[in-house]
Amino acid sequence: MMHLIKDWRLHVFVLAIVIITEAIGTVQIPIGPGVIMLLPMLFAIIFGLLVYFSPLVTEKQSKHAEPIITLSVTLLIAKIGVTIGPGLADLIAAGPALLLQEIGNFGTIFIALPIAVLLLNMKREAIGMTHSVGREPNLGLIYDKYGFESPEGKGVTTVYIFGTVFGAMFYGLMAGFLASFTPIHPLSLAMAAGVGSGSMMAAAVGSLVALYPELEPQIVAFAGASNLLTYSTGLFVSIFIALPMTEKLYVLFRKWKGGEEKKNEKSA
């Protein structure tokens, strides 16, 4: 921890990236009923990659940057919690629908895992990639259980980066199209937006608010509460249900693919 605190070059780079990306702000590109939102987080990743592949950053500094992801989640949850307060009565009225929304996240297992293993012939990277939507708490879970350099760790890292770059765009467009062309209530879509990603949730909320400005307080409250519940309950669901289920299904699909998993493919 002291090495992380004393690494002033790392903090200077991070501060410079934050200042630049916040100055750029959010760029909105309307497409039909949806909207593509290019958030500062996306620009931060692009600038971070450019700096990482330059001589300015060493491998030691990149290792020091890893724990910051976990620390940043705390601030994000606190911010979302403040948003929920004014709409607490509406959230209570939603009843079990809000609590059961976590079941929807199992789609990553039952849809993505068979495609990854049976069609794309992926190995244990598929476990990290498909056990969840791969946001910050899931990064910590996979890194702690399998290790950062493990196949599972590389899989969840890939999904995290891909989701940050393209997830907000997909959610912004999908929320707009579903709200415009289906009978699904906008508050239901707002609850569905809370998958545990601040950027994805913000993109979906932006599209929904653009279509239903009169429901903006309720949309923000439902999406924020759903996102917070995913953060608070999603990690436990991943630990006790989703990850063990993904492990078992992975072994089953590997057998269907043509033989049992080799020992050297398993993580330590």
Secondary structure, 3 states (H helix, E strand, C coil): CHHHHHCHHHHHHHHHHHHHHHHHCCEEEEECCEEEEECHHHHHHHHHHHHHCCCCCCHHHHHHHHHHHHHHHHHHHHHHHHHHHHHHHHHHHHCHHHHHHHHHHHHHHHHHHHHHHHHCCCCCHHHHHHCCCCCHHHHHHHHHHHCCCCHHHHHHHHHHHHHHHHHHHHHHHHHHHHHHHCCCCHHHHHHHCCCCCHHHHHHHHHHHHHHCHHHHHHHHHHHHHHHHHHHHHHHHHHHHHHHHHHHHHHHHHHHHHHCCCCHHHCCC
